Amino acid sequence: MLLRDPRTDLAVLKLKTAKDLVAIELADSDKVEIGDIVLAIGNPFGVGQTVTQGIVSALARTQIGVGDAQSFIQIDAAINPGNSGGALVDMQGRVIGINTAIFSRSGGSHGIGFAIPAAMVRVVVESARAGAKTVRRPWFGARLQALTPDVADGLGLDRPAGSVVAGVVEKGPAAEGGLRRSDVILAVDGVSVDDPESFGYRFATRPLGGVATLTVLRSGKRVVLPVRLVPAPELRPREPVTLAGRTPLSGITVMNLSPALAEELAIDAGTEGVVVAEIEEGSTAARVGFQKGDIIQALNGEAMTRSRDVEAALRERKRSWEVTISRGGQSATSVFPG
């Protein structure tokens, strides 16, 4: 395996002994249209290679629950467990997507399947070709929220389509481009983005080194802002520390939070604290409910800013542990026995 990307549920493999194989072409998935005829290839239920036919039912589907930069191609071709990872091809034999999920109450196909667009596949493949261990994506440097119907009505919009800027990282690309808190992002390079997930997809598939043009609603007026497409920086060493001992954090690996690590884990780079990068299966930390991507902000009221701070704090014997974490933008404090 050359590269694995949990954010898209994709991996790139290298075949060491294969010879005389012909590479399939990746199409421009932005040119796919509703009604296009497609073929879905896979191995449903392990019965062997299978091809089914259908059409593109919808584009830019979000809220599917697979990955965080979402903009899926919806198809009615029959796909089932075992089709995931198979190619979705057009009538010219080009890959327009990778089959990834279905909506089903029975576990079988009901004509509602989803594929990751080739544009996102290309980003992952090109990162692997470049020798990267993680996918290199443009870093935006801002936290977004969905636009509610009430807010959209107050702004004079016909429908709640867009993403509200809830916070901007100082000196990040968004800040340098002029984005402000409460701006509403309506489009990226002229393509409408209805929610934070579709914005994440559209921005993540822009080529590094260029500039993305954002259409923004600010104080009732539309403005166009340029945002540089640069990777997230590694501002300080990660310093991974695996925690052990008789504490509620036993079994987790913590790291110093930086924009690069935040981008990998799809968490807010502007939150202060130490990030949970890994959790050992069956460990104390896993049993009490800690999750990968949690940000440990304080232990017994003492702020945690580096991974070594957590390690040092846990050396002390305590009758109880008060742990403050941030998860999904919300902070909470829990108390555990020592």
PLY file of the C-alpha trace (Angstrom):
ply
format ascii 1.0
element vertex 338
property float x
property float y
property float z
element edge 337
property int vertex1
property int vertex2
end_header
0.00 0.00 0.00
1.47 3.32 -1.07
-1.03 5.59 0.63
-4.23 5.39 2.65
-6.61 8.33 3.01
-9.25 7.91 5.74
-10.89 11.21 4.80
-12.05 9.80 1.46
-11.95 6.06 2.30
-9.51 5.57 -0.59
-6.16 3.78 -0.78
-3.52 3.48 -3.50
-1.88 0.07 -4.03
1.21 -0.85 -6.02
1.26 -4.17 -7.90
4.84 -5.45 -7.76
4.61 -8.46 -10.07
1.94 -7.37 -12.57
3.05 -6.90 -16.18
1.49 -5.70 -19.43
-1.48 -4.07 -17.73
-3.24 -1.19 -19.46
-4.06 1.80 -17.24
-7.62 3.07 -17.40
-8.18 6.77 -18.00
-9.57 9.06 -15.31
-12.28 11.25 -16.81
-13.14 14.83 -15.83
-15.94 14.12 -13.37
-16.97 17.79 -13.40
-18.33 17.18 -16.92
-20.61 14.32 -15.86
-24.30 15.14 -16.31
-27.51 13.77 -14.83
-28.86 11.08 -17.15
-25.46 9.90 -18.40
-25.30 6.11 -18.83
-22.73 4.45 -16.55
-21.38 0.98 -15.76
-20.55 -0.10 -12.20
-17.89 -2.79 -11.81
-17.30 -4.81 -8.66
-17.47 -8.11 -6.82
-20.87 -8.03 -5.06
-21.19 -10.52 -2.22
-17.99 -12.18 -3.45
-19.66 -13.84 -6.45
-16.99 -12.62 -8.89
-16.45 -9.66 -11.17
-19.80 -8.16 -12.12
-20.90 -5.25 -14.32
-24.23 -3.46 -13.89
-25.69 -0.60 -15.91
-27.56 2.50 -14.86
-27.66 6.27 -15.13
-26.38 9.19 -13.12
-29.35 10.08 -10.90
-27.90 13.16 -9.18
-24.67 15.07 -8.64
-22.97 16.74 -5.69
-24.75 14.63 -3.08
-23.61 15.39 0.47
-24.52 14.13 3.97
-23.83 10.53 2.93
-21.67 9.73 5.95
-18.56 8.65 4.01
-15.59 10.99 4.36
-15.76 14.71 5.08
-15.08 16.36 1.71
-18.31 15.13 0.15
-19.79 15.60 -3.29
-20.87 12.16 -4.48
-22.22 10.98 -7.81
-25.56 9.24 -7.24
-26.38 6.32 -9.55
-29.19 3.80 -9.96
-26.95 0.98 -11.25
-27.21 -1.97 -8.87
-24.30 -2.00 -6.43
-24.09 -4.14 -3.30
-21.61 -5.01 -0.55
-18.47 -5.96 -2.46
-18.84 -3.23 -5.07
-16.98 -0.69 -2.93
-13.68 0.20 -4.56
-14.89 -0.81 -8.01
-14.81 1.54 -10.97
-17.76 3.56 -12.19
-17.12 4.09 -15.91
-18.74 6.06 -18.71
-19.58 4.84 -22.20
-16.05 5.73 -23.36
-14.56 3.34 -20.80
-13.18 6.10 -18.59
-13.39 6.14 -14.79
-15.74 8.86 -13.58
-15.82 7.62 -9.98
-15.18 4.88 -7.43
-18.21 3.06 -6.01
-18.34 3.58 -2.26
-21.78 3.34 -0.61
-25.49 2.56 -0.94
-28.67 3.57 0.84
-30.47 0.38 1.81
-32.74 -0.91 4.57
-32.13 -4.54 3.65
-28.41 -4.47 2.85
-29.06 -4.99 -0.86
-29.40 -2.59 -3.77
-32.45 -0.33 -4.01
-31.11 1.77 -6.86
-29.50 4.43 -4.67
-25.73 4.14 -4.89
-22.91 6.64 -4.53
-19.47 7.04 -6.07
-16.49 9.22 -5.20
-15.88 11.53 -8.19
-12.74 11.01 -10.27
-11.58 14.53 -9.39
-11.07 13.46 -5.77
-9.56 10.12 -6.83
-7.02 12.04 -8.90
-5.90 14.08 -5.86
-5.23 10.89 -3.88
-3.45 9.13 -6.76
-1.22 12.10 -7.55
-0.20 12.38 -3.89
0.86 8.71 -3.94
2.77 9.18 -7.19
4.67 12.07 -5.61
5.78 9.78 -2.78
3.70 11.49 -0.09
2.58 9.47 2.93
-0.55 11.58 3.32
-2.74 13.31 0.74
-1.62 16.85 -0.04
-4.65 19.12 -0.25
-5.08 22.88 -0.24
-5.50 24.27 3.27
-8.32 26.76 3.71
-7.69 27.88 7.27
-11.26 28.64 8.36
-14.13 26.89 10.10
-17.47 26.75 8.28
-21.07 26.19 9.31
-24.15 25.34 7.26
-26.43 28.20 6.30
-29.81 27.84 8.05
-33.13 28.82 6.39
-33.66 31.66 8.89
-30.23 33.17 8.24
-30.65 32.76 4.48
-33.99 34.57 4.61
-32.45 37.39 6.62
-29.70 37.75 4.01
-32.21 37.92 1.18
-31.21 34.59 -0.36
-33.77 32.49 -2.23
-32.68 29.30 -0.45
-30.23 28.24 2.30
-27.31 27.54 -0.04
-23.82 28.47 1.11
-21.39 28.16 4.01
-21.04 30.63 6.87
-17.49 31.44 8.01
-17.56 30.72 11.76
-13.88 31.36 12.43
-10.67 32.21 10.59
-7.18 30.96 11.47
-4.76 33.85 11.87
-2.30 34.12 8.94
-3.98 31.21 7.14
-4.93 31.32 3.43
-8.52 32.38 4.17
-7.36 35.25 6.40
-4.76 36.36 3.87
-7.40 36.28 1.14
-9.64 38.64 3.10
-12.26 36.21 4.48
-14.00 37.41 7.64
-16.19 35.84 10.26
-19.89 35.79 9.17
-19.04 35.90 5.45
-21.19 33.48 3.41
-19.31 31.52 0.74
-21.55 30.96 -2.28
-19.19 29.62 -4.96
-15.66 28.37 -5.69
-14.26 29.29 -9.11
-17.80 30.07 -10.26
-19.26 26.72 -9.12
-21.98 27.00 -6.47
-21.36 25.27 -3.14
-24.49 24.59 -1.10
-22.94 23.53 2.22
-19.60 23.05 4.01
-19.23 19.50 2.64
-19.56 20.55 -0.99
-17.22 23.48 -0.36
-14.69 21.07 1.17
-14.81 18.88 -1.92
-14.60 21.74 -4.40
-11.71 23.43 -2.57
-9.83 20.16 -1.90
-9.81 19.24 -5.60
-8.23 22.52 -6.73
-4.57 22.10 -7.79
-1.92 23.20 -5.32
0.09 26.26 -6.27
-2.76 28.18 -7.84
-5.47 30.52 -6.60
-9.14 29.76 -5.96
-11.68 32.52 -6.53
-14.42 32.60 -3.90
-17.74 34.38 -4.34
-18.74 35.69 -0.93
-21.82 37.46 0.42
-20.81 40.19 2.89
-23.20 42.76 4.36
-25.67 42.16 1.55
-23.10 42.58 -1.23
-21.30 39.96 -3.30
-17.51 40.21 -3.33
-14.90 38.05 -5.04
-11.85 37.04 -3.01
-8.68 35.17 -4.09
-7.40 32.40 -1.80
-4.00 30.82 -2.36
-3.96 27.03 -2.76
-1.17 25.92 -0.42
-0.74 22.83 1.77
-1.19 23.10 5.52
2.10 23.90 7.27
3.78 21.77 9.94
4.45 24.63 12.34
6.00 22.51 15.10
7.14 18.90 15.65
4.32 16.45 16.32
6.20 14.75 19.20
3.97 11.65 19.46
3.59 10.27 22.99
1.80 7.01 23.79
0.18 7.16 27.21
0.12 4.22 29.61
-0.52 3.55 33.29
-3.68 3.54 35.37
-5.34 6.62 33.91
-8.40 7.18 31.71
-6.07 8.20 28.87
-4.13 4.94 28.84
-3.79 3.56 25.30
-3.90 6.77 23.31
-1.16 8.48 21.33
-1.22 12.27 21.54
0.52 14.77 19.27
1.09 18.50 19.12
-1.63 20.12 17.04
-0.57 21.91 13.87
-2.45 22.91 10.70
-0.98 19.92 8.82
-2.15 17.39 11.42
-5.52 19.13 11.74
-5.96 18.83 7.97
-5.15 15.10 8.06
-7.67 14.45 10.84
-10.28 16.92 9.52
-10.42 18.91 12.76
-10.29 22.62 13.58
-6.72 23.92 13.48
-7.72 26.95 15.54
-8.54 24.95 18.70
-5.97 25.01 21.51
-4.85 21.68 22.94
-3.22 18.32 22.19
-4.79 16.00 19.65
-5.60 12.30 20.08
-3.91 10.83 16.99
-4.36 7.10 17.69
-6.27 4.89 20.14
-5.30 1.32 20.94
-8.23 -1.03 20.44
-9.57 -2.34 23.74
-7.58 0.17 25.80
-8.91 2.08 28.80
-9.21 5.24 26.69
-11.22 3.38 24.05
-13.55 1.86 26.64
-14.36 5.19 28.31
-15.18 6.79 24.96
-12.23 8.84 23.73
-12.03 9.12 19.94
-9.37 9.80 17.36
-9.40 13.52 16.63
-10.42 14.56 20.15
-8.46 17.58 21.36
-7.38 17.41 25.01
-7.56 20.98 26.28
-7.04 20.57 30.03
-6.32 18.01 32.76
-7.59 18.86 36.25
-7.93 22.49 35.19
-4.39 22.79 33.81
-4.15 23.76 30.13
-2.45 21.24 27.83
-0.51 22.80 24.96
2.06 20.09 24.08
2.06 16.31 24.10
4.78 16.31 26.77
2.46 18.33 29.04
-0.02 15.45 29.05
2.71 12.89 29.71
4.06 14.93 32.63
0.61 15.54 34.13
-0.22 11.82 34.13
2.87 10.96 36.16
1.16 12.38 39.23
-1.15 10.10 41.20
-4.66 11.52 41.41
-7.84 10.33 43.11
-9.77 11.56 40.08
-9.09 13.03 36.64
-11.01 15.98 35.22
-10.51 15.90 31.44
-11.65 18.70 29.13
-11.78 17.85 25.44
-13.02 19.48 22.25
-14.92 17.31 19.77
-16.71 18.60 16.70
-16.21 22.19 17.81
-17.84 21.60 21.22
-15.95 21.47 24.54
-16.95 19.17 27.39
-15.46 18.16 30.74
-15.70 14.66 32.22
-14.49 13.29 35.56
-12.93 9.81 35.84
-11.65 7.89 38.88
-7.88 7.81 39.35
0 1
1 2
2 3
3 4
4 5
5 6
6 7
7 8
8 9
9 10
10 11
11 12
12 13
13 14
14 15
15 16
16 17
17 18
18 19
19 20
20 21
21 22
22 23
23 24
24 25
25 26
26 27
27 28
28 29
29 30
30 31
31 32
32 33
33 34
34 35
35 36
36 37
37 38
38 39
39 40
40 41
41 42
42 43
43 44
44 45
45 46
46 47
47 48
48 49
49 50
50 51
51 52
52 53
53 54
54 55
55 56
56 57
57 58
58 59
59 60
60 61
61 62
62 63
63 64
64 65
65 66
66 67
67 68
68 69
69 70
70 71
71 72
72 73
73 74
74 75
75 76
76 77
77 78
78 79
79 80
80 81
81 82
82 83
83 84
84 85
85 86
86 87
87 88
88 89
89 90
90 91
91 92
92 93
93 94
94 95
95 96
96 97
97 98
98 99
99 100
100 101
101 102
102 103
103 104
104 105
105 106
106 107
107 108
108 109
109 110
110 111
111 112
112 113
113 114
114 115
115 116
116 117
117 118
118 119
119 120
120 121
121 122
122 123
123 124
124 125
125 126
126 127
127 128
128 129
129 130
130 131
131 132
132 133
133 134
134 135
135 136
136 137
137 138
138 139
139 140
140 141
141 142
142 143
143 144
144 145
145 146
146 147
147 148
148 149
149 150
150 151
151 152
152 153
153 154
154 155
155 156
156 157
157 158
158 159
159 160
160 161
161 162
162 163
163 164
164 165
165 166
166 167
167 168
168 169
169 170
170 171
171 172
172 173
173 174
174 175
175 176
176 177
177 178
178 179
179 180
180 181
181 182
182 183
183 184
184 185
185 186
186 187
187 188
188 189
189 190
190 191
191 192
192 193
193 194
194 195
195 196
196 197
197 198
198 199
199 200
200 201
201 202
202 203
203 204
204 205
205 206
206 207
207 208
208 209
209 210
210 211
211 212
212 213
213 214
214 215
215 216
216 217
217 218
218 219
219 220
220 221
221 222
222 223
223 224
224 225
225 226
226 227
227 228
228 229
229 230
230 231
231 232
232 233
233 234
234 235
235 236
236 237
237 238
238 239
239 240
240 241
241 242
242 243
243 244
244 245
245 246
246 247
247 248
248 249
249 250
250 251
251 252
252 253
253 254
254 255
255 256
256 257
257 258
258 259
259 260
260 261
261 262
262 263
263 264
264 265
265 266
266 267
267 268
268 269
269 270
270 271
271 272
272 273
273 274
274 275
275 276
276 277
277 278
278 279
279 280
280 281
281 282
282 283
283 284
284 285
285 286
286 287
287 288
288 289
289 290
290 291
291 292
292 293
293 294
294 295
295 296
296 297
297 298
298 299
299 300
300 301
301 302
302 303
303 304
304 305
305 306
306 307
307 308
308 309
309 310
310 311
311 312
312 313
313 314
314 315
315 316
316 317
317 318
318 319
319 320
320 321
321 322
322 323
323 324
324 325
325 326
326 327
327 328
328 329
329 330
330 331
331 332
332 333
333 334
334 335
335 336
336 337
